Amino acid sequence: MIEMKQASFEYKKNQPIFQEVNWELSKGETLSILGPNGVGKTTLIKCLLGFQSLKSGNVLMEGIPISQYAPKDFFQRVSYVPQAKHIIFPYSVLDMVLLGRASSIGIYSKPSSKDMDIAKEAIRKVGIEHLTHCSTRQISGGQLQLVLMARAIVNQPEVLVLDEPESNLDMKNQLMILDLLERLREEMTLTIIINTHYPNHALRLGGKALLLGQNDQKDFGDAHQFINDDTIRRYFHVDSQMVEWREEEKKHQRIFPLRISKEAV
Ligand SMILES: Nc1ncnc2c1ncn2[C@@H]1O[C@H](COP(=O)(O)OP(=O)(O)OP(=O)(O)O)[C@@H](O)[C@H]1O
């Protein structure tokens, strides 16, 4: 459904950020992008959305390079959720979510009652009806992240791209975001691409993982196969312990960081 083929990028000549990255996702699959600070995860997302041009390679949706899509068509199908900490607007929650309908409403028109209903439905889907008329300046970081998720799904996109949506949130709010992503994936058959600092979140979401590391390290495959003590040491230079348990007939895995790896010192 969406893929990167032989994708390379550099900001400065001969200083590659990533090289020959390949991954592909089917409809309704999840991709978690993981790697240490500064390795190029956000840059890769910017290339995926066409905000930066690849040096070589391609991003394809349904087999067609994204450069061939009109931006309006592309962004109706692919929606982006930025980090909440960068957003400060004096809007109500409802207005903020309605902004997601801007491409359908037109610059000089007022939102119709249908637009209002669609926005309220998105607000209901993320579970924040009680905040509908609150100012986005007077809600918590976790609540604002949910507002941005509602804004992103208001046009019923096929692909949701999120840049560290759970960073800066407490444990409960992190779990709320992960629960919501799992629910949206099921209800809307959403394809989800998430940039995260938490290997455990990738394990919880399942699906695919793209690991990016220093010295052109990269791996792509099933999250449960590629996130393990060996890759955590090689990519993050941390010794870890994988723990497994069963709950309701399902096998779960989480990884605990133990210490900075001696190999890294
Ligand atoms: N606009 C830019 N111009 C030049 N270099 C940049 C630009 N944006 C980012 N970089 C550099 O590119 C590298 C990758 O940055 P990027 O933000 O993509 O990493 P990241 O993996 O998302 O980091 P983090 O995990 O800390 O958010 C870094 O060395 C960064 O300094």
Ligand as a Chemical Component Dictionary entry (heavy atoms), coordinates in Angstrom:
data_LIG
# 
_chem_comp.id                   LIG 
_chem_comp.type                 NON-POLYMER 
_chem_comp.pdbx_formal_charge   0 
_chem_comp.three_letter_code    LIG 
# 
loop_
_chem_comp_atom.comp_id 
_chem_comp_atom.atom_id 
_chem_comp_atom.alt_atom_id 
_chem_comp_atom.type_symbol 
_chem_comp_atom.charge 
_chem_comp_atom.model_Cartn_x 
_chem_comp_atom.model_Cartn_y 
_chem_comp_atom.model_Cartn_z 
_chem_comp_atom.pdbx_ordinal 
LIG N1  N1  N 0 17.031 20.958 8.513  1  
LIG C1  C1  C 0 18.198 20.311 8.784  2  
LIG N2  N2  N 0 19.354 20.691 8.205  3  
LIG C2  C2  C 0 20.511 20.057 8.462  4  
LIG N3  N3  N 0 20.613 19.009 9.301  5  
LIG C3  C3  C 0 19.484 18.583 9.904  6  
LIG C4  C4  C 0 18.225 19.208 9.676  7  
LIG N4  N4  N 0 17.286 18.572 10.421 8  
LIG C5  C5  C 0 17.922 17.578 11.077 9  
LIG N5  N5  N 0 19.247 17.593 10.774 10 
LIG C6  C6  C 0 20.265 16.626 11.265 11 
LIG O1  O1  O 0 19.953 15.361 10.704 12 
LIG C7  C7  C 0 20.187 14.321 11.664 13 
LIG C8  C8  C 0 18.911 13.513 11.849 14 
LIG O2  O2  O 0 17.950 14.332 12.511 15 
LIG P1  P1  P 0 16.496 13.795 12.860 16 
LIG O3  O3  O 0 15.769 14.871 13.573 17 
LIG O4  O4  O 0 15.881 13.234 11.639 18 
LIG O5  O5  O 0 16.864 12.595 13.853 19 
LIG P2  P2  P 0 15.891 11.765 14.808 20 
LIG O6  O6  O 0 16.340 10.340 14.708 21 
LIG O7  O7  O 0 14.487 12.049 14.526 22 
LIG O8  O8  O 0 16.311 12.364 16.227 23 
LIG P3  P3  P 0 15.536 12.357 17.646 24 
LIG O9  O9  O 0 15.381 10.908 18.034 25 
LIG O10 O10 O 0 16.502 13.048 18.561 26 
LIG O11 O11 O 0 14.240 13.075 17.474 27 
LIG C9  C9  C 0 20.693 15.021 12.919 28 
LIG O12 O12 O 0 22.093 14.967 12.929 29 
LIG C10 C10 C 0 20.210 16.446 12.775 30 
LIG O13 O13 O 0 21.087 17.336 13.424 31 
# 
loop_
_chem_comp_bond.comp_id 
_chem_comp_bond.atom_id_1 
_chem_comp_bond.atom_id_2 
_chem_comp_bond.value_order 
_chem_comp_bond.pdbx_ordinal 
LIG N1  C1  SING 1  
LIG C1  N2  SING 2  
LIG C1  C4  DOUB 3  
LIG N2  C2  DOUB 4  
LIG C2  N3  SING 5  
LIG N3  C3  DOUB 6  
LIG C3  C4  SING 7  
LIG C3  N5  SING 8  
LIG C4  N4  SING 9  
LIG N4  C5  DOUB 10 
LIG C5  N5  SING 11 
LIG N5  C6  SING 12 
LIG C6  O1  SING 13 
LIG C6  C10 SING 14 
LIG O1  C7  SING 15 
LIG C7  C8  SING 16 
LIG C7  C9  SING 17 
LIG C8  O2  SING 18 
LIG O2  P1  SING 19 
LIG P1  O3  DOUB 20 
LIG P1  O4  SING 21 
LIG P1  O5  SING 22 
LIG O5  P2  SING 23 
LIG P2  O6  DOUB 24 
LIG P2  O7  SING 25 
LIG P2  O8  SING 26 
LIG O8  P3  SING 27 
LIG P3  O9  DOUB 28 
LIG P3  O10 SING 29 
LIG P3  O11 SING 30 
LIG C9  O12 SING 31 
LIG C9  C10 SING 32 
LIG C10 O13 SING 33 
# 
